[in-house]
Amino acid sequence: MMEEEEFEFAEDLEAILHLTPEVQLAIEQVFPSQDPLDRADFNAVEYINTLFPTEQSLANIDDVVNKIRLKIRRLDDNIRTVVRGQTNVGQDGRQALEEAQIAIQQLFGKIKDIKDKAEKSEQMVKEITRDIKQLDHGKRHLTTSITTLNHLHMLAGGVDSLEAMTRKRQYGEVANLLQGVVNVLEHFHKYMGIPQIRQLSERVKAAQSELGTQILADFEESFPAQGSKRPGGPSNVLRDACLVANVLDPRIKQEIIKKFIRQHLSEYLVLFQENQDVAWLDKIDRRYAWIKRQLVDYEEKYLRMFPEEWCMTERIAVEFCHITRVELAKVMRTRAKEIEVKLLLFAIQRTTNFEGLLAKRFTGCTLTDTPGQKRPESPLETTNPFLEDEAGEDVGTDKDQDLAKPRKPKAPDNPFHGIVSKCFEPHLYVYIESQDKNLGELIDRFVADFRAQGPPKAGTEEGGAVLPSCADLFVYYKKCMVQCSQLSTGEPMIALTTIFQKFLREYAWKILSGNLPKSSSNSGGLTISSLLKEKEGSEAAKFTMDELCLICSILSTAEYCLATTQQLEEKLKEKVDKLLMERINLTGEMDTFSTVISNSIQLLVQDLDAACDPALTAMSKMPWQSVEHVGDQSPYVTSIIMHIKQNVPIIRDNLASTRKYFTQFCIKFTNSFIPKFINHLFRCKPISMVGAEQLLLDTHSLKTVLLDLPSIGSQVLRKAPASYTKIVVKGMTRAEMILKVVMAPHEPPVVFVDNYIKLLADGNPETFQKILDMKGLKRSEQSSMLELFRQRLPTPPSGADSGSSLFSTPTPEQESSRIRKLEKLIKKRL
């Protein structure tokens, strides 16, 4: 039995010790080692193979064994040392713990002793200071009592003196005394329950009431409602009475101000009654001259009577403005039929000048506290760039930049703006009607001047430039905006905007669209449908150089109007009231100018397109089956290139300032010419192999010319836009692929059909039919070819049209057709 236990114990010692991953990781962090023996996944076989990789290495086995035994002996020594070192650790730890507990008990005892001593000290301090606190409270109460008795003595004596001085009208002494009494009385608010204090408070209120009534009576006696002012100027009694009124109820002060101003302006109401001749607008200067004299008279006689903080001069002026606004409104309602534009503008100008004078002289501090009156609305934001022109700037300078220049906003708002001039707002319809009439005459003059002077000449500075009448129109708009923004930022601005919209449309149709040269194919004017008709058999009438320059000039003018109209809309929105901003919308007018631009480009495209039509017709009528050899480019190509070189440089030079629209012209011409060229290419039938090669050479020549179209005839070589180049390459490559299919042999049919599908990627049987016609195949051969073509077509995706293109990208012909149909629909709606 003992032997078995010893055997099991030996097995346990020899067994491999497996540690958890967390323990193994901790050991590696504390004792990092690169020795293979220390690895958790140590493999004895691999380790031995590492030591003895070959049979020859076994010769050193004794040395290796000795090294391992030496290492084992060192490990045993280290383990033995560590084990012996840990023998007394438990006993030492227990002893240290006992010593720590004894130290804590001693510390706790010391803290408790300190706390007990602190409590005893606090109790001793309270006993010492108890008597001192009682003395402090007694001193505070005694001081309060003495102060209150002094205040009571002052209040009683002050009330007696106040009553005596009031009876004697000694306002100078009353002013200082009353303020002091009121201040002292504030200290007794918490003592109002005492009868004697309440009685003193009531006597003070009675004295204040008596003073108010007495002062008002004195002013009524000195400045009666009816009669002349008191001779000899104001008295010192009234001046002191005003000081007393400052201390009394504010209603007394307001009543004094109201009565004095009403008496001071009573003469004005008599002189400028509604039935008087001087009350009309043509003599409005007399009103303002009268108040200026009255203000001078007031400052000479009464300035020192009223305290400076009352701002009596400004109050008189403000009340005059309120009365004048009401009286003018009454007069204008009665005599509304007599109001003329010049008279209205004269009155508004004089009134705004007077309001500006008030702003320079006064601060506007009384506008918010005048009884029954509200401060007039000031302009919302002074960001209108045209306001700087009020100082007399010449409105005729820098016409092209008037609306485009950034302007600095004017500095501080006038607080008196509109205080009188607001009465003119209901009658501004006269001004609006006048501007309607003036703008109508201006448009008629523009039309007459254009007919008299004729269109811009080619080769001159006017050729392709913006029409001068355009700048004149917007300069006049600017002048109107300046005037109207001074008068109102409400409904009149909306009415003026409506007038602007009306004549922007008239300018677009009468001056711009109305002077576009008429197309030879449609004498009634330009329509998109006329662009879809091909002119065959005769040379189409081209526009002259002067007509091309005129079209370019109208296009440039329309672009300027488009940009300036957008700026005009922004400026109108800045100036009008915020609640009315949404009603200003010039989008329709901008669309009108965009239509003029589009029509101008279409005219240029149609002219060049029509010039190329005879050459394309000649191409389709040439006997391509009988061509025997390939030579230089054909005559029809030379003719097309000639027309392009004649028109494009003129258009480019005249549209130098509007480069983007020249690019649009090139793109639209290409979208129109290439599908037409391919359609005429299909008409060339039958075609021999040599004829197809000649056509392929001609197509390449046209492709080269079209790629250079934006810079053709120019000394400055500029790379064509990528969007334009993509259209040319795509369209002309299709034409080249058509000719390459025609050149390919049709035997065997399967190879020919597959080659067609690969090169053209067009699943439309009609296109394949045209290719067969160009090759000159018989109908019987075409039928079998078409049947084979339908069989070889890839299966279209679900929901797709079997006759559609193999790819989703439309051909140039389809793109052009879609664009033209869209333009036709737009034209019909317009």
Sequence and secondary structure as in RCSB ss.txt:
>XXXX:A:sequence
MMEEEEFEFAEDLEAILHLTPEVQLAIEQVFPSQDPLDRADFNAVEYINTLFPTEQSLANIDDVVNKIRLKIRRL
DDNIRTVVRGQTNVGQDGRQALEEAQIAIQQLFGKIKDIKDKAEKSEQMVKEITRDIKQLDHGKRHLTTSITTLN
HLHMLAGGVDSLEAMTRKRQYGEVANLLQGVVNVLEHFHKYMGIPQIRQLSERVKAAQSELGTQILADFEESFPA
QGSKRPGGPSNVLRDACLVANVLDPRIKQEIIKKFIRQHLSEYLVLFQENQDVAWLDKIDRRYAWIKRQLVDYEE
KYLRMFPEEWCMTERIAVEFCHITRVELAKVMRTRAKEIEVKLLLFAIQRTTNFEGLLAKRFTGCTLTDTPGQKR
PESPLETTNPFLEDEAGEDVGTDKDQDLAKPRKPKAPDNPFHGIVSKCFEPHLYVYIESQDKNLGELIDRFVADF
RAQGPPKAGTEEGGAVLPSCADLFVYYKKCMVQCSQLSTGEPMIALTTIFQKFLREYAWKILSGNLPKSSSNSGG
LTISSLLKEKEGSEAAKFTMDELCLICSILSTAEYCLATTQQLEEKLKEKVDKLLMERINLTGEMDTFSTVISNS
IQLLVQDLDAACDPALTAMSKMPWQSVEHVGDQSPYVTSIIMHIKQNVPIIRDNLASTRKYFTQFCIKFTNSFIP
KFINHLFRCKPISMVGAEQLLLDTHSLKTVLLDLPSIGSQVLRKAPASYTKIVVKGMTRAEMILKVVMAPHEPPV
VFVDNYIKLLADGNPETFQKILDMKGLKRSEQSSMLELFRQRLPTPPSGADSGSSLFSTPTPEQESSRIRKLEKL
IKKRL
>XXXX:A:secstr
 HHHHHHHHHHHHHS     HHHHHHHHHHS    GGG TT  HHHHHHHH  SSGGGGGHHHHHHHHHHHHHHH
HHHHHHHHHHTTTHHHHHHHHHHHHHHHHHHHHHHHHHHHHHHHHHHHHHHHHHHHHHHHHHHHHHHHHHHHHHH
HHHHHHHHHHHHHHHHHHT HHHHHHHHHHHHHHHGGGGGGTTSHHHHHHHHHHHHHHHHHHHHHHHHHHHHS S
SS   TT   HHHHHHHHHHHHS HHHHHHHHHHHHHHHTHHHHHHT TTSGGGSGGGHHHHHHHHHHHHHHHHH
HTTTTS GGG HHHHHHHHHHHHHHHHHHHHHHHTGGG  HHHHHHHHHHHHHHHHHHHHH   TTTTTSTT   
    S    GGGGGGGT  TTSSGGGTTTS     SS  TTTTTTGGGGGGGTHHHHHHHHHHHHHHHHHHHHHH
HHH S  TTSTTTTS  HHHHHHHHHHHHHHHHHHHH SSHHHHHHHHHHHHHHHHIIIIIIGGGS  BTTBTT 
  HHHHTS   SS      HHHHHHHHHHHHHHHHHHHHHHHHHHHHHHHS GGGGGG   HHHHHHHHHHHHHH
HHHHHHHHHHHHHHHHHHHHHS GGG  S  S  HHHHHHHHHHHHHHHHHHHHTTT HHHHHHHHHHHHHHHHH
HHHHHHHHS S  HHHHHHHHHHHHHHHHHHHTGGGTT SS     HHHHHHHHHHHHHHHHHHHHHHS   SHH
HHHHHHHHHH    HHHHHHHHHHHT  HHHHHHHHHHHHHHS    TTS TTS SSSS  HHHHHHHHHHHHHH
HHHH 
